[in-house]
């Protein structure tokens, strides 16, 4: 038997029924694609969140390192200063 249109079924449900069934079938078949795309988007979101957390941690480490370097430079400046005013200037000019 060749696949084709079952005219008896079309006669029972009518043209609007056939259209509704075809639309329902195509919508249901599209859920697999939707689920696949949604899962891919969720994976991408998780990867982006992990990358953002890593970048935030790296920025925090860089800030701590810069503060340590500034502290060392201020100590060096105060050690090299010849007067008390020069020493105070080394420690007063803190960008914090």
Secondary structure as GFF3:
##gff-version 3
##sequence-region A 1 96
A	DSSP	alpha_helix	7	80	.	.	.	ID=ss1
A	DSSP	alpha_helix	84	92	.	.	.	ID=ss2
###
